[in-house]
Amino acid sequence: MGRAYEVRKASIQKTGAAKSKLYSMYAREIYDAAKKGGVALESNATLKRLVERAKKEQVPADIINRAIDKVNSGVDENYQNVRYELFGPGGSTFIVDCLTDNVNRSISSVKAVLNKCHTKMGSIGSVAFNYDNLCIVGFKGLNEEETIDIMIENDIEIDDIETDDGMTIVYGNPTDLFKIKDAISKAKQVEFEIDEIAMIPKEKISLAGDDLEIFKRMNDMLEEIEDVKNVYHNVEL
């Protein structure tokens, strides 16, 4: 079903995770974005996007507001984005992105999963070169040809475009996410059903038997780690 299916599936898995972790991670991301770019949504595109996504995933308004108010009240918390590249069973690979205020805690948690699954961590770049870092924007109301025309008119280069279940999905450079959304919104009022920056595997593999069971266990354990924001992998499920 193409790359769009994998992106949506990852989003569904994240939404289905424990609510407490989902709320906690959005609170961190919103606070971090507000601290770095200011608390005004209209002048902080990253913050506005996060708040919109949080509302779609039914994060309570008081959690969103408290995260922003912490910046207004002068609370000083420091979060780092850290990435781990992992080798799983049967040629599978993982990219794990964390947002953490304690790097030692996050790496210890990831290493605990690796030890339990008898898998290993790779060096920087050992896995990422097999993935594309792309923004993905999905919406209904415009077909591929109309969307391509809009991109050309606005001088926006895209990596790919496809249709899945009546939805048009545009893949582009992560730095062009807001340009793509803005160009589409000016052409037609649409609701963005996919709005992500993700690591997409260039090639996928299939697993079976023990390898598949270990992979699923490893993936679930990584998703449950407090500091983990996103888990990407190259396995066809």
Backbone as CSV, one residue per row, in Angstrom:
resi,resn,N_x,N_y,N_z,CA_x,CA_y,CA_z,C_x,C_y,C_z
1,MET,0.812,-1.208,0.000,0.000,0.000,0.000,0.851,1.266,0.000
2,GLY,2.145,1.096,-0.166,2.986,2.283,-0.273,3.452,2.818,1.060
3,ARG,4.247,3.874,0.987,4.860,4.424,2.193,3.839,5.052,3.129
4,ALA,2.755,5.603,2.558,1.762,6.283,3.390,1.168,5.346,4.424
5,TYR,0.944,4.118,4.027,0.358,3.154,4.962,1.252,2.962,6.172
6,GLU,2.562,2.880,5.949,3.485,2.682,7.067,3.477,3.880,8.008
7,VAL,3.397,5.082,7.449,3.371,6.285,8.282,2.113,6.308,9.129
8,ARG,0.967,6.035,8.516,-0.283,6.057,9.251,-0.307,4.968,10.308
9,LYS,0.236,3.822,9.992,0.257,2.712,10.938,1.089,3.083,12.168
10,ALA,2.231,3.730,11.934,3.069,4.160,13.043,2.323,5.152,13.920
11,SER,1.550,6.031,13.292,0.780,7.014,14.038,-0.285,6.332,14.877
12,ILE,-0.945,5.339,14.310,-1.976,4.601,15.038,-1.370,3.896,16.237
13,GLN,-0.204,3.286,16.060,0.454,2.603,17.161,0.790,3.583,18.283
14,LYS,1.245,4.757,17.902,1.603,5.742,18.912,0.360,6.194,19.660
15,THR,-0.763,6.399,18.945,-1.992,6.840,19.576,-2.508,5.783,20.540
16,GLY,-2.288,4.507,20.215,-2.776,3.428,21.039,-1.922,3.126,22.253
17,ALA,-0.831,3.826,22.417,0.054,3.612,23.565,-0.616,4.127,24.828
18,ALA,0.008,3.842,25.966,-0.556,4.284,27.243,-0.765,5.791,27.225
19,LYS,-1.973,6.218,27.670,-2.296,7.639,27.628,-1.322,8.476,28.461
20,SER,-0.889,7.948,29.579,0.006,8.727,30.441,1.299,9.076,29.728
21,LYS,1.840,8.127,28.939,3.072,8.404,28.207,2.801,9.380,27.063
22,LEU,1.694,9.177,26.366,1.335,10.065,25.266,1.220,11.507,25.755
23,TYR,0.516,11.694,26.865,0.331,13.032,27.412,1.669,13.622,27.863
24,SER,2.475,12.796,28.523,3.765,13.262,29.022,4.676,13.713,27.888
25,MET,4.715,12.941,26.790,5.594,13.296,25.681,5.127,14.572,24.991
26,TYR,3.816,14.719,24.818,3.327,15.962,24.214,3.637,17.153,25.120
27,ALA,3.518,16.962,26.424,3.830,18.055,27.348,5.285,18.478,27.203
28,ARG,6.184,17.502,27.066,7.604,17.814,26.878,7.833,18.558,25.562
29,GLU,7.261,18.022,24.483,7.483,18.614,23.165,6.940,20.035,23.097
30,ILE,5.747,20.238,23.654,5.123,21.562,23.616,5.928,22.554,24.453
31,TYR,6.339,22.126,25.646,7.171,23.002,26.488,8.465,23.357,25.768
32,ASP,9.127,22.360,25.185,10.414,22.583,24.526,10.259,23.533,23.342
33,ALA,9.188,23.350,22.558,8.962,24.226,21.403,8.648,25.648,21.844
34,ALA,7.851,25.789,22.907,7.499,27.120,23.404,8.715,27.823,23.994
35,LYS,9.557,27.071,24.677,10.759,27.649,25.270,11.719,28.158,24.193
36,LYS,11.844,27.400,23.104,12.799,27.761,22.060,12.265,28.809,21.084
37,GLY,10.956,28.783,20.840,10.416,29.668,19.800,9.378,30.671,20.251
38,GLY,9.082,30.702,21.553,8.065,31.624,22.055,6.710,30.958,22.194
39,VAL,5.860,31.537,23.033,4.584,30.911,23.376,3.437,31.294,22.440
40,ALA,3.645,32.255,21.553,2.575,32.678,20.640,2.460,31.703,19.469
41,LEU,1.294,31.075,19.322,1.114,30.070,18.282,1.316,30.630,16.883
42,GLU,0.855,31.839,16.644,0.910,32.392,15.288,2.321,32.731,14.842
43,SER,3.224,32.928,15.787,4.604,33.244,15.421,5.557,32.075,15.655
44,ASN,5.031,30.966,16.143,5.837,29.771,16.395,5.166,28.597,15.694
45,ALA,5.578,28.364,14.452,4.922,27.341,13.619,5.075,25.944,14.210
46,THR,6.227,25.665,14.810,6.448,24.347,15.410,5.491,24.111,16.569
47,LEU,5.344,25.108,17.424,4.435,25.004,18.560,2.993,24.840,18.076
48,LYS,2.606,25.621,17.080,1.242,25.546,16.552,0.949,24.149,16.017
49,ARG,1.916,23.588,15.292,1.739,22.242,14.733,1.598,21.209,15.849
50,LEU,2.414,21.313,16.883,2.348,20.364,17.996,1.011,20.453,18.725
51,VAL,0.537,21.663,18.957,-0.740,21.847,19.646,-1.871,21.268,18.811
52,GLU,-1.832,21.490,17.508,-2.868,20.941,16.633,-2.857,19.414,16.661
53,ARG,-1.668,18.823,16.611,-1.555,17.362,16.652,-2.012,16.813,17.998
54,ALA,-1.652,17.502,19.078,-2.055,17.053,20.413,-3.578,17.044,20.538
55,LYS,-4.220,18.060,20.027,-5.681,18.129,20.082,-6.311,16.996,19.272
56,LYS,-5.730,16.677,18.108,-6.245,15.578,17.303,-6.135,14.249,18.031
57,GLU,-5.079,14.117,18.843,-4.892,12.877,19.590,-5.536,12.950,20.972
58,GLN,-6.417,13.955,21.125,-7.264,14.088,22.314,-6.469,14.272,23.610
59,VAL,-5.356,14.973,23.500,-4.624,15.370,24.699,-5.421,16.477,25.385
60,PRO,-5.728,16.334,26.666,-6.539,17.345,27.367,-5.946,18.746,27.272
61,ALA,-6.826,19.724,27.149,-6.394,21.115,26.990,-5.563,21.590,28.170
62,ASP,-5.866,21.106,29.386,-5.120,21.594,30.549,-3.665,21.136,30.510
63,ILE,-3.388,19.974,29.897,-2.007,19.511,29.763,-1.259,20.403,28.773
64,ILE,-1.909,20.745,27.673,-1.309,21.639,26.680,-1.037,23.005,27.298
65,ASN,-2.043,23.545,27.983,-1.910,24.880,28.564,-0.852,24.929,29.665
66,ARG,-0.788,23.876,30.485,0.204,23.844,31.564,1.621,23.839,31.009
67,ALA,1.816,23.107,29.906,3.151,23.045,29.301,3.592,24.422,28.813
68,ILE,2.659,25.173,28.224,2.979,26.524,27.749,3.144,27.486,28.912
69,ASP,2.290,27.344,29.932,2.359,28.234,31.100,3.668,28.073,31.870
70,LYS,4.262,26.872,31.811,5.544,26.664,32.483,6.605,27.596,31.923
71,VAL,6.532,27.846,30.611,7.483,28.776,29.994,7.193,30.188,30.475
72,ASN,5.914,30.565,30.491,5.530,31.916,30.943,5.935,32.169,32.387
73,SER,5.897,31.124,33.206,6.207,31.294,34.632,7.695,31.184,34.936
74,GLY,8.505,30.938,33.900,9.948,30.916,34.091,10.536,29.587,34.507
75,VAL,9.745,28.516,34.461,10.277,27.189,34.780,11.352,26.831,33.760
76,ASP,12.490,26.368,34.246,13.620,26.080,33.348,13.917,24.582,33.322
77,GLU,13.407,23.919,32.301,13.709,22.506,32.082,14.474,22.392,30.768
78,ASN,15.390,21.455,30.713,16.218,21.307,29.524,16.079,19.896,28.953
79,TYR,15.598,19.829,27.716,15.414,18.546,27.043,16.356,18.450,25.848
80,GLN,16.824,17.256,25.602,17.680,17.003,24.446,17.018,15.983,23.528
81,ASN,17.184,16.196,22.233,16.781,15.192,21.257,17.979,14.286,21.003
82,VAL,17.817,13.010,21.259,18.893,12.051,21.033,18.366,10.910,20.170
83,ARG,19.237,10.363,19.362,18.850,9.291,18.426,19.744,8.079,18.626
84,TYR,19.120,6.908,18.625,19.848,5.649,18.726,19.533,4.795,17.498
85,GLU,20.565,4.201,16.938,20.420,3.348,15.762,20.705,1.910,16.182
86,LEU,19.749,1.030,15.948,19.797,-0.314,16.506,19.676,-1.375,15.419
87,PHE,20.316,-2.510,15.683,20.187,-3.680,14.824,19.328,-4.716,15.534
88,GLY,18.236,-5.108,14.883,17.341,-6.100,15.440,17.584,-7.473,14.837
89,PRO,16.674,-8.415,15.043,16.848,-9.774,14.518,16.623,-9.850,13.014
90,GLY,17.283,-10.790,12.362,17.018,-11.095,10.958,17.230,-9.972,9.977
91,GLY,18.175,-9.073,10.266,18.437,-7.969,9.345,17.539,-6.760,9.558
92,SER,16.718,-6.782,10.604,15.869,-5.624,10.904,16.702,-4.513,11.537
93,THR,16.249,-3.292,11.362,16.920,-2.134,11.954,15.891,-1.213,12.575
94,PHE,16.357,-0.432,13.538,15.504,0.537,14.222,16.217,1.876,14.301
95,ILE,15.433,2.938,14.218,15.891,4.272,14.593,14.971,4.730,15.713
96,VAL,15.566,5.056,16.851,14.794,5.431,18.034,15.124,6.869,18.408
97,ASP,14.123,7.738,18.359,14.300,9.140,18.725,13.735,9.375,20.118
98,CYS,14.529,10.014,20.961,14.121,10.320,22.335,14.130,11.827,22.566
99,LEU,13.266,12.271,23.447,13.302,13.635,23.977,13.442,13.485,25.483
100,THR,14.594,13.833,26.014,14.898,13.497,27.394,15.596,14.617,28.148
101,ASP,15.380,14.640,29.455,16.123,15.552,30.324,17.222,14.801,31.055
102,ASN,17.427,13.530,30.690,18.454,12.706,31.324,18.942,11.671,30.312
103,VAL,20.015,12.000,29.602,20.513,11.125,28.549,20.965,9.781,29.099
104,ASN,21.551,9.786,30.292,21.991,8.521,30.894,20.812,7.574,31.117
105,ARG,19.681,8.148,31.537,18.487,7.323,31.750,17.977,6.743,30.437
106,SER,17.939,7.569,29.398,17.392,7.103,28.121,18.263,6.017,27.497
107,ILE,19.573,6.200,27.514,20.432,5.185,26.894,20.441,3.903,27.717
108,SER,20.325,4.023,29.029,20.263,2.831,29.879,18.986,2.041,29.601
109,SER,17.890,2.759,29.381,16.620,2.098,29.092,16.669,1.371,27.755
110,VAL,17.277,2.007,26.757,17.394,1.379,25.441,18.315,0.158,25.510
111,LYS,19.425,0.297,26.208,20.366,-0.824,26.323,19.743,-2.006,27.066
112,ALA,18.855,-1.730,28.012,18.174,-2.815,28.733,17.321,-3.641,27.774
113,VAL,16.669,-2.963,26.827,15.874,-3.670,25.817,16.780,-4.517,24.932
114,LEU,17.897,-3.952,24.514,18.835,-4.688,23.664,19.348,-5.938,24.368
115,ASN,19.655,-5.813,25.643,20.156,-6.968,26.396,19.109,-8.068,26.501
116,LYS,17.868,-7.675,26.724,16.795,-8.661,26.867,16.481,-9.350,25.538
117,CYS,16.700,-8.638,24.447,16.387,-9.199,23.125,17.625,-9.743,22.413
118,HIS,18.791,-9.647,23.077,20.053,-10.128,22.514,20.334,-9.484,21.146
119,THR,20.116,-8.178,21.099,20.394,-7.400,19.894,21.412,-6.323,20.254
120,LYS,21.766,-5.470,19.288,22.867,-4.542,19.562,22.612,-3.147,19.001
121,MET,23.381,-2.209,19.534,23.316,-0.819,19.099,24.371,-0.574,18.027
122,GLY,24.005,0.227,17.038,24.937,0.587,15.985,25.565,1.940,16.252
123,SER,26.603,2.247,15.509,27.229,3.568,15.607,26.404,4.587,14.827
124,ILE,26.699,5.854,15.028,25.965,6.916,14.343,26.119,6.767,12.827
125,GLY,24.999,6.695,12.130,25.002,6.577,10.674,24.973,5.153,10.154
126,SER,25.162,4.169,11.037,25.221,2.776,10.582,23.871,2.251,10.122
127,VAL,22.801,2.863,10.580,21.443,2.480,10.184,20.776,3.591,9.371
128,ALA,20.991,4.827,9.768,20.265,5.967,9.183,20.468,6.114,7.678
129,PHE,21.603,5.658,7.153,21.844,5.832,5.718,20.868,5.016,4.880
130,ASN,20.186,4.051,5.494,19.197,3.244,4.779,17.778,3.793,4.930
131,TYR,17.672,5.001,5.441,16.364,5.641,5.633,16.372,7.018,4.975
132,ASP,15.202,7.467,4.567,15.027,8.834,4.062,14.338,9.663,5.141
133,ASN,14.883,10.840,5.414,14.264,11.770,6.354,13.343,12.691,5.570
134,LEU,12.034,12.509,5.746,11.056,13.220,4.929,9.931,13.799,5.771
135,CYS,9.334,14.859,5.262,8.065,15.307,5.833,6.955,14.643,5.025
136,ILE,5.868,14.316,5.692,4.739,13.659,5.037,3.485,14.450,5.356
137,VAL,2.795,14.879,4.320,1.573,15.662,4.477,0.458,14.941,3.730
138,GLY,-0.596,14.557,4.440,-1.706,13.834,3.831,-3.020,14.567,4.022
139,PHE,-3.847,14.602,2.985,-5.108,15.357,3.021,-6.044,14.863,1.918
140,LYS,-7.300,15.215,2.024,-8.292,14.917,0.992,-8.826,16.222,0.422
141,GLY,-9.298,16.175,-0.830,-9.880,17.363,-1.446,-9.133,17.862,-2.664
142,LEU,-7.895,17.388,-2.844,-7.103,17.722,-4.027,-6.476,16.426,-4.548
143,ASN,-6.490,16.251,-5.874,-5.858,15.048,-6.418,-4.369,15.301,-6.669
144,GLU,-3.678,14.269,-7.169,-2.232,14.382,-7.368,-1.878,15.493,-8.353
145,GLU,-2.594,15.542,-9.473,-2.274,16.540,-10.503,-2.463,17.958,-9.973
146,GLU,-3.562,18.187,-9.258,-3.815,19.513,-8.688,-2.738,19.879,-7.666
147,THR,-2.343,18.909,-6.879,-1.327,19.152,-5.849,0.025,19.461,-6.470
148,ILE,0.392,18.713,-7.503,1.660,18.964,-8.189,1.680,20.381,-8.767
149,ASP,0.566,20.803,-9.363,0.479,22.158,-9.914,0.712,23.208,-8.823
150,ILE,0.142,22.966,-7.636,0.311,23.902,-6.519,1.778,23.958,-6.091
151,MET,2.425,22.799,-6.060,3.837,22.767,-5.676,4.696,23.524,-6.697
152,ILE,4.397,23.341,-7.966,5.147,24.031,-9.019,4.943,25.538,-8.924
153,GLU,3.693,25.951,-8.720,3.378,27.379,-8.624,4.107,28.040,-7.458
154,ASN,4.347,27.268,-6.393,4.986,27.823,-5.206,6.471,27.474,-5.124
155,ASP,7.009,26.917,-6.226,8.432,26.595,-6.328,8.895,25.691,-5.180
156,ILE,8.091,24.644,-4.918,8.413,23.689,-3.861,8.745,22.344,-4.507
157,GLU,9.952,21.854,-4.273,10.330,20.543,-4.789,9.867,19.465,-3.814
158,ILE,9.292,18.391,-4.359,8.848,17.301,-3.502,9.572,16.015,-3.886
159,ASP,9.631,15.099,-2.957,10.311,13.827,-3.182,9.417,12.824,-3.880
160,ASP,8.129,12.824,-3.515,7.194,11.848,-4.073,5.785,12.309,-3.762
161,ILE,4.823,11.732,-4.467,3.409,11.990,-4.203,2.639,10.732,-4.553
162,GLU,1.625,10.393,-3.773,0.829,9.205,-4.047,-0.566,9.379,-3.474
163,THR,-1.467,8.488,-3.878,-2.828,8.490,-3.376,-3.089,7.174,-2.668
164,ASP,-3.683,7.251,-1.496,-3.990,6.047,-0.726,-5.357,6.220,-0.081
165,ASP,-6.308,5.392,-0.476,-7.649,5.412,0.104,-8.277,6.802,0.020
166,GLY,-8.143,7.432,-1.156,-8.738,8.742,-1.377,-7.959,9.902,-0.801
167,MET,-6.834,9.627,-0.157,-6.004,10.677,0.423,-4.779,10.926,-0.445
168,THR,-4.457,12.182,-0.664,-3.236,12.550,-1.379,-2.127,12.764,-0.362
169,ILE,-0.996,12.092,-0.584,0.126,12.183,0.351,1.338,12.738,-0.368
170,VAL,1.896,13.805,0.188,3.072,14.466,-0.368,4.269,14.190,0.541
171,TYR,5.379,13.787,-0.073,6.630,13.574,0.647,7.612,14.656,0.206
172,GLY,8.253,15.292,1.181,9.182,16.357,0.819,10.300,16.522,1.827
173,ASN,11.120,17.542,1.579,12.198,17.876,2.508,11.593,18.336,3.838
174,PRO,12.106,17.856,4.975,11.553,18.267,6.273,11.484,19.775,6.467
175,THR,12.427,20.503,5.888,12.431,21.957,6.048,11.305,22.623,5.263
176,ASP,10.659,21.860,4.374,9.572,22.409,3.558,8.190,22.062,4.095
177,LEU,8.122,21.452,5.274,6.823,21.023,5.808,5.820,22.163,5.857
178,PHE,6.200,23.269,6.457,5.263,24.378,6.612,4.960,25.049,5.274
179,LYS,5.945,25.089,4.366,5.710,25.655,3.040,4.684,24.824,2.278
180,ILE,4.797,23.500,2.370,3.861,22.608,1.690,2.452,22.801,2.240
181,LYS,2.331,22.803,3.562,1.015,22.965,4.174,0.409,24.330,3.851
182,ASP,1.237,25.358,3.890,0.744,26.709,3.621,0.260,26.840,2.179
183,ALA,1.018,26.271,1.228,0.635,26.344,-0.182,-0.686,25.620,-0.420
184,ILE,-0.851,24.468,0.193,-2.089,23.695,0.025,-3.259,24.430,0.665
185,SER,-3.058,24.971,1.855,-4.130,25.674,2.566,-4.607,26.904,1.811
186,LYS,-3.672,27.590,1.148,-4.058,28.774,0.378,-4.852,28.402,-0.863
187,ALA,-4.595,27.212,-1.403,-5.308,26.764,-2.596,-6.690,26.226,-2.260
188,LYS,-6.797,25.543,-1.118,-8.080,24.964,-0.724,-8.067,24.667,0.769
189,GLN,-9.211,24.880,1.407,-9.331,24.597,2.822,-9.421,23.086,3.030
190,VAL,-8.401,22.517,3.622,-8.379,21.074,3.854,-7.968,20.792,5.295
191,GLU,-8.276,19.583,5.749,-7.804,19.128,7.050,-6.653,18.163,6.813
192,PHE,-5.533,18.424,7.465,-4.355,17.583,7.266,-4.463,16.349,8.168
193,GLU,-4.642,15.212,7.514,-4.793,13.959,8.254,-3.447,13.335,8.599
194,ILE,-2.427,13.646,7.830,-1.058,13.243,8.143,-0.199,14.501,8.125
195,ASP,0.568,14.690,9.171,1.411,15.880,9.314,2.609,15.455,10.158
196,GLU,3.615,14.876,9.514,4.718,14.270,10.253,6.058,14.516,9.567
197,ILE,7.096,14.427,10.375,8.459,14.307,9.863,8.952,12.957,10.343
198,ALA,9.349,12.101,9.420,9.641,10.718,9.778,10.851,10.189,9.030
199,MET,11.386,9.104,9.556,12.445,8.356,8.891,11.800,7.178,8.174
200,ILE,11.865,7.174,6.860,11.200,6.151,6.051,12.264,5.209,5.482
201,PRO,12.144,3.898,5.716,13.154,2.969,5.199,13.159,2.929,3.677
202,LYS,14.338,2.908,3.093,14.442,2.834,1.639,14.010,1.468,1.119
203,GLU,14.252,0.443,1.903,13.813,-0.912,1.558,13.279,-1.583,2.817
204,LYS,12.259,-2.413,2.638,11.680,-3.125,3.775,11.994,-4.612,3.664
205,ILE,11.964,-5.281,4.809,12.207,-6.716,4.836,11.029,-7.411,5.513
206,SER,10.923,-8.707,5.296,9.898,-9.514,5.963,10.578,-10.457,6.947
207,LEU,9.939,-10.660,8.086,10.456,-11.567,9.092,9.419,-12.653,9.388
208,ALA,9.886,-13.779,9.898,8.992,-14.879,10.263,9.570,-15.617,11.458
209,GLY,8.750,-16.444,12.075,9.218,-17.302,13.157,9.761,-16.537,14.344
210,ASP,10.875,-17.044,14.903,11.470,-16.440,16.091,11.922,-15.013,15.846
211,ASP,12.451,-14.735,14.637,12.897,-13.371,14.330,11.743,-12.386,14.437
212,LEU,10.590,-12.766,13.927,9.425,-11.882,13.984,8.964,-11.677,15.421
213,GLU,8.969,-12.726,16.209,8.539,-12.612,17.603,9.485,-11.715,18.399
214,ILE,10.792,-11.882,18.182,11.768,-11.042,18.885,11.622,-9.591,18.441
215,PHE,11.428,-9.400,17.134,11.252,-8.042,16.618,10.055,-7.364,17.281
216,LYS,8.916,-8.048,17.322,7.710,-7.448,17.904,7.919,-7.121,19.381
217,ARG,8.589,-8.025,20.089,8.861,-7.789,21.511,9.770,-6.583,21.679
218,MET,10.800,-6.504,20.856,11.732,-5.386,20.929,11.029,-4.068,20.615
219,ASN,10.213,-4.065,19.581,9.496,-2.858,19.183,8.564,-2.387,20.304
220,ASP,7.812,-3.319,20.893,6.888,-2.959,21.969,7.636,-2.400,23.177
221,MET,8.754,-3.009,23.514,9.523,-2.551,24.676,10.118,-1.168,24.445
222,LEU,10.573,-0.917,23.232,11.107,0.409,22.919,10.010,1.473,23.002
223,GLU,8.827,1.155,22.478,7.708,2.104,22.499,7.297,2.466,23.922
224,GLU,7.527,1.553,24.859,7.096,1.778,26.240,8.071,2.629,27.049
225,ILE,9.273,2.863,26.538,10.264,3.651,27.286,9.787,5.095,27.427
226,GLU,9.901,5.615,28.622,9.393,6.948,28.943,9.922,8.034,28.015
227,ASP,11.201,7.980,27.680,11.832,9.053,26.907,11.683,8.893,25.394
228,VAL,11.156,7.775,24.931,11.090,7.521,23.491,9.947,8.296,22.855
229,LYS,10.290,9.060,21.829,9.314,9.863,21.099,8.804,9.136,19.858
230,ASN,9.722,8.542,19.100,9.346,7.821,17.877,10.247,6.612,17.681
231,VAL,9.655,5.549,17.158,10.408,4.357,16.783,10.139,4.075,15.300
232,TYR,11.198,4.018,14.502,11.075,3.700,13.084,11.807,2.381,12.820
233,HIS,11.320,1.597,11.874,11.947,0.320,11.557,11.739,-0.018,10.083
234,ASN,12.395,-1.076,9.640,12.365,-1.442,8.217,11.615,-2.751,7.961
235,VAL,10.722,-3.135,8.875,10.042,-4.427,8.753,8.636,-4.231,8.199
236,GLU,8.292,-5.027,7.224,6.953,-5.039,6.636,6.040,-5.836,7.558
237,LEU,4.991,-5.203,8.052,4.073,-5.879,8.978,2.689,-6.043,8.347
